[in-house]
Amino acid sequence: MVVTGSKSLYLQVLAAVILGVLLGHYYPDIAVQFEPLGSAFVRLVKMVIAPIIFLTVVVGIAKLTAGEGVGRIGLKAILYFEALTTVAMLIGLVVGHFLAPGAGLNADAAKLNVSAVARYIDPKSHLGTVDFLLNIIPDQIFNAFAKGEILPVLFFAVLFGVALARLGEKGAGLTRGLDQAGKAMFGVVALIMKVAPLGAFGAMAFSIGRFGIGQLSNLVFLMVAFYITCALFILVGLTAVMAACGLSMLKLLAYLKEEFFIVLGTSSSESALPTLMEKLENMGCARPLVGLVVPLGYAFNLDGTSIYFTMAIAYIAQALNIPLSLSDWALILAVLLLTSKGAAAVTGGGFITLAATLGTLSGKIPVEAIVLVFPIDRFMSEARAITNLFGNAVATIVVAKWEGQLDMGRARAVLDRHQSPELVAAE
């Protein structure tokens, strides 16, 4: 059962987003009071993410022979993530260079008001590569569950699943019990999705009411360029990848329309993680593979965020009239390939990553200059989250096809009809 299978859900969420925009624009004082609705919905979803990942991964691996194939799947996923995020960064660089949205602003670095971004500039807030890797190992597993930290939970789940698989028949009873618990958790997700329209309405109303639209006139060009670039990345880049797999990207977009509007309303790709996992399994991707690749993708495969990083750096350099050489950009890309992997691990991770990257340029661009893109960061988060969502869906399909763990007949049937495999089989 796909929990978002209702044909009316995406229409309800779309209507809620539109109403939120209208209320935020015309009655901002009232709109900001609906912020708890959005926050409550995101917290409801985050509440079930850790247990769903744990149960899905453990049961999936336990059904394999001593965890066979787990390392191979993870390695293939990482290789794909690195390749696509590099392409995304290059696309952002090229678009930012040729459109030059920051040209002509002639901003003065000495007059920047950095109070709004002071906490992102603080070097203590930067998460280095070594710290990021160490943080994958939880000091207390219950703390990881309580905080909803995806990678530590995934790490423990892999170990637990491999250990359970090695028990063989002795662990079969526990595996079945965890499998039933996983199904119950997806039942909880089905209940949570019923209030998705309220969450999307509250989040969008607050965003528009709090930040407004008119104050963004000087940065509209950058926003439009970024949104168009993300759309082209999905409609051209990801479409080509899906075509190589023998599937249609447009049909996948239609299949994931509920998740699209939920992410649009909440500006959080995490809000669609549980239902994305279930839909990918429903369309024929093997369950243990989905349980591994999707959570990994949420930390390592940030296509939309990668595009944003290079476009934002290009914009800042242009606004300050600071030329960047090919060697500068080579260094930026190399640093981003490492620092961007921690962007989802901390609050304000995107801004922290920007600050850390600018700090590697030997003072060529002042770190404080990230304040130039701060006013529109909230409005660009929707495009980042949506691109990350579809990027991770495609990544899972690619790795499943690569591993021979994608039922192509089932995938085509589900995408063609947008229905469950049981109905497809019945026909």
Backbone hydrogen bonds, N-H to C=O, Kabsch-Sander energy under -0.5 kcal/mol:
donor,donor_aa,acceptor,acceptor_aa,energy
3,V,1,M,-0.6
5,G,2,V,-1.9
9,L,6,S,-0.9
10,Y,6,S,-0.5
12,Q,8,S,-2.4
13,V,9,L,-2.6
14,L,10,Y,-2.4
15,A,11,L,-2.6
16,A,12,Q,-2.2
17,V,13,V,-2.5
18,I,14,L,-2.3
19,L,15,A,-2.5
20,G,16,A,-2.3
21,V,17,V,-2.2
22,L,18,I,-2.3
23,L,19,L,-2.7
24,G,20,G,-2.5
25,H,21,V,-2.1
26,Y,22,L,-2.6
27,Y,23,L,-2.5
30,I,27,Y,-0.7
31,A,27,Y,-2.6
32,V,28,P,-2.1
33,Q,30,I,-1.2
34,F,31,A,-2.1
35,E,32,V,-1.2
37,L,34,F,-1.4
38,G,34,F,-0.9
39,S,35,E,-2.2
40,A,36,P,-2.7
41,F,37,L,-2.0
42,V,38,G,-2.3
43,R,39,S,-2.2
44,L,40,A,-2.1
45,V,41,F,-2.2
46,K,42,V,-2.7
47,M,43,R,-1.6
48,V,44,L,-0.7
48,V,45,V,-1.3
49,I,45,V,-0.9
50,A,46,K,-0.8
52,I,48,V,-2.1
53,I,49,I,-2.6
54,F,50,A,-2.5
55,L,51,P,-2.7
56,T,52,I,-2.6
57,V,53,I,-2.5
58,V,54,F,-2.5
59,V,55,L,-2.2
60,G,56,T,-2.1
61,I,57,V,-2.7
62,A,58,V,-2.5
63,K,59,V,-1.2
64,L,61,I,-1.8
66,A,64,L,-0.9
67,G,61,I,-0.6
68,E,65,T,-1.7
70,V,67,G,-1.8
73,I,69,G,-2.5
74,G,70,V,-2.4
75,L,71,G,-2.4
76,K,72,R,-2.3
77,A,73,I,-2.3
78,I,74,G,-2.4
79,L,75,L,-2.4
80,Y,76,K,-2.2
81,F,77,A,-2.8
82,E,78,I,-2.6
83,A,79,L,-2.0
84,L,80,Y,-2.7
85,T,81,F,-2.7
86,T,82,E,-1.8
87,V,83,A,-1.9
88,A,84,L,-2.5
89,M,85,T,-2.4
90,L,86,T,-2.3
91,I,87,V,-2.3
92,G,88,A,-2.3
93,L,89,M,-2.3
94,V,90,L,-2.7
95,V,91,I,-2.6
96,G,92,G,-2.5
97,H,93,L,-2.2
98,F,94,V,-2.5
99,L,95,V,-2.6
100,A,96,G,-1.1
103,A,100,A,-1.3
105,L,102,G,-1.6
107,A,319,A,-2.6
109,A,107,A,-0.7
111,K,108,D,-1.6
112,L,109,A,-1.1
114,V,112,L,-0.9
117,V,114,V,-1.0
118,A,115,S,-0.8
120,Y,117,V,-1.0
121,I,117,V,-1.4
122,D,118,A,-1.3
125,S,122,D,-2.2
126,H,123,P,-1.3
128,G,126,H,-0.8
132,F,128,G,-2.6
133,L,129,T,-2.3
134,L,130,V,-2.6
135,N,131,D,-2.3
136,I,133,L,-1.0
137,I,134,L,-1.4
143,N,140,Q,-0.7
144,A,140,Q,-1.5
145,F,141,I,-1.8
146,A,142,F,-2.5
147,K,143,N,-2.4
148,G,144,A,-0.8
148,G,145,F,-0.5
149,E,144,A,-2.1
150,I,148,G,-0.7
153,V,149,E,-1.7
154,L,150,I,-2.7
155,F,151,L,-2.7
156,F,152,P,-2.3
157,A,153,V,-2.5
158,V,154,L,-2.4
159,L,155,F,-1.9
160,F,156,F,-2.8
161,G,157,A,-2.9
162,V,158,V,-2.4
163,A,159,L,-2.3
164,L,160,F,-2.4
165,A,161,G,-2.4
166,R,162,V,-1.8
167,L,163,A,-0.6
167,L,164,L,-0.8
168,G,165,A,-1.2
170,K,167,L,-1.5
171,G,168,G,-1.2
172,A,169,E,-1.1
175,T,171,G,-2.2
176,R,172,A,-2.3
177,G,173,G,-2.1
178,L,174,L,-2.6
179,D,175,T,-2.2
180,Q,176,R,-2.1
181,A,177,G,-2.0
182,G,178,L,-2.3
183,K,179,D,-1.8
184,A,180,Q,-2.0
185,M,181,A,-2.1
186,F,182,G,-1.9
187,G,183,K,-1.3
188,V,184,A,-1.5
189,V,185,M,-1.9
190,A,186,F,-1.9
191,L,187,G,-1.5
192,I,188,V,-2.3
193,M,189,V,-2.5
194,K,190,A,-0.6
194,K,191,L,-0.9
195,V,192,I,-1.8
196,A,193,M,-1.4
199,G,195,V,-2.0
200,A,196,A,-2.7
201,F,197,P,-2.3
202,G,198,L,-2.5
203,A,199,G,-2.3
204,M,200,A,-2.3
205,A,201,F,-2.6
206,F,202,G,-2.0
207,S,203,A,-2.1
208,I,204,M,-2.4
209,G,205,A,-2.5
210,R,206,F,-2.9
211,F,207,S,-2.3
212,G,208,I,-1.8
216,L,213,I,-1.7
217,S,214,G,-1.2
219,L,216,L,-1.9
220,V,216,L,-0.5
220,V,217,S,-0.9
223,M,219,L,-2.1
224,V,220,V,-3.1
225,A,221,F,-2.7
226,F,222,L,-2.4
227,Y,223,M,-2.7
228,I,224,V,-2.6
229,T,225,A,-2.2
230,C,226,F,-2.5
231,A,227,Y,-2.3
232,L,228,I,-2.6
233,F,229,T,-2.3
234,I,230,C,-2.0
235,L,231,A,-3.1
236,V,232,L,-2.4
237,G,232,L,-1.2
238,L,233,F,-2.6
239,T,234,I,-0.7
240,A,236,V,-2.0
241,V,237,G,-1.7
242,M,238,L,-2.6
243,A,239,T,-2.4
244,A,240,A,-1.9
245,C,241,V,-0.9
246,G,243,A,-1.3
247,L,242,M,-2.5
252,L,248,S,-1.5
253,L,249,M,-2.6
254,A,250,L,-2.0
255,Y,251,K,-2.2
256,L,252,L,-2.0
257,K,254,A,-1.3
260,F,256,L,-2.1
261,F,257,K,-1.9
262,I,258,E,-2.0
263,V,259,E,-2.5
264,L,260,F,-2.4
265,G,261,F,-2.1
266,T,262,I,-2.2
267,S,263,V,-2.5
271,S,268,S,-0.9
272,A,269,S,-1.4
273,L,270,E,-1.4
276,L,272,A,-2.3
277,M,273,L,-2.2
278,E,274,P,-1.7
279,K,275,T,-2.4
280,L,276,L,-2.3
281,E,277,M,-1.9
282,N,278,E,-2.4
283,M,279,K,-1.7
284,G,281,E,-1.4
285,C,280,L,-2.1
286,A,405,Q,-2.0
290,V,286,A,-2.3
291,G,287,R,-2.5
292,L,288,P,-1.2
293,V,289,L,-3.0
294,V,290,V,-1.8
296,L,292,L,-1.7
297,G,293,V,-2.7
298,Y,294,V,-1.7
299,A,295,P,-0.6
299,A,296,L,-1.2
300,F,296,L,-2.7
301,N,297,G,-2.1
302,L,300,F,-0.7
303,D,301,N,-1.0
306,S,302,L,-2.3
307,I,303,D,-2.1
308,Y,304,G,-2.0
309,F,305,T,-2.2
310,T,306,S,-1.5
311,M,307,I,-2.0
312,A,308,Y,-2.9
313,I,309,F,-2.3
314,A,310,T,-2.2
315,Y,311,M,-2.4
316,I,312,A,-2.5
317,A,313,I,-2.4
318,Q,314,A,-2.3
319,A,315,Y,-2.6
320,L,316,I,-1.7
321,N,318,Q,-1.1
322,I,317,A,-3.2
329,W,325,S,-2.2
330,A,326,L,-2.4
331,L,327,S,-2.1
332,I,328,D,-2.4
333,L,329,W,-2.7
334,A,330,A,-2.1
335,V,331,L,-2.6
336,L,332,I,-2.7
337,L,333,L,-1.9
338,L,334,A,-0.6
338,L,335,V,-1.2
339,T,335,V,-3.2
340,S,336,L,-2.2
341,K,338,L,-1.0
342,G,339,T,-1.5
343,A,340,S,-1.5
345,A,342,G,-1.4
346,V,342,G,-0.5
349,G,346,V,-1.6
352,I,348,G,-2.2
353,T,349,G,-2.5
354,L,350,G,-2.0
355,A,351,F,-2.5
356,A,352,I,-2.6
357,T,353,T,-2.3
358,L,354,L,-2.6
359,G,355,A,-1.7
360,T,357,T,-1.5
361,L,358,L,-1.5
364,K,361,L,-1.9
369,A,366,P,-2.0
370,I,367,V,-1.7
371,V,368,E,-1.7
372,L,369,A,-2.0
373,V,370,I,-1.3
374,F,370,I,-0.7
376,I,373,V,-0.8
377,D,373,V,-0.6
377,D,374,F,-1.1
378,R,374,F,-0.5
380,M,376,I,-1.5
381,S,377,D,-0.9
384,R,380,M,-1.9
385,A,381,S,-2.8
386,I,382,E,-2.6
387,T,383,A,-2.3
388,N,384,R,-2.4
389,L,385,A,-2.3
390,F,386,I,-2.2
391,G,387,T,-2.3
392,N,388,N,-2.1
393,A,389,L,-1.7
394,V,390,F,-2.4
395,A,391,G,-2.1
396,T,392,N,-2.0
397,I,393,A,-1.8
398,V,394,V,-2.7
399,V,395,A,-2.5
400,A,396,T,-2.3
401,K,397,I,-2.5
402,W,398,V,-2.7
403,E,399,V,-2.2
404,G,400,A,-0.5
404,G,401,K,-1.0
405,Q,400,A,-3.2
407,D,284,G,-2.0
408,M,406,L,-1.2
411,A,407,D,-2.7
412,R,408,M,-2.8
413,A,409,G,-2.1
414,V,410,R,-2.8
415,L,411,A,-2.6
416,D,412,R,-2.4
417,R,413,A,-2.1
418,H,414,V,-3.0
423,L,420,S,-0.6
424,V,420,S,-1.7
425,A,421,P,-2.7
426,A,422,E,-1.8
427,E,423,L,-1.1
427,E,424,V,-0.6
